[in-house]
Amino acid sequence: MYLLNAPVQVHFFSVAEKEYPQSLVLSSSLNSIFFNFGISLGSATGGILVANHGLITIGPGASGFAFLAIITLILLNKEIGRHNKLRNEVKS
């Protein structure tokens, strides 16, 4: 979990610097906001699953989050491709 923090923050900064230079402060705050949001969401979900269904449900619950992450990644990649295509058309 902690190994991803620095590369993600560097990625946010590089995208902000290249695409939206006026948003460097926003990009630095988004990293910590969503990092803490992920921790609290995972803790809350794990607590609810264990309290209502026992430890056996932690694996399927985690796989549900992994599935949502993959779907989100696919949708974001499609949107980034659309954004880049539109930006290239405007430049032409």
Secondary structure, DSSP 8 states (H G I E B T S, - for coil): -GGGHHHHHHHHHHHHHHH-GGGHHHHHHHHHHHHHHHHHHHHHHHHHHHHHH-GGGHHHHHHHHHHHHHHHHHHHHHHHHHHHHHHHHHH-
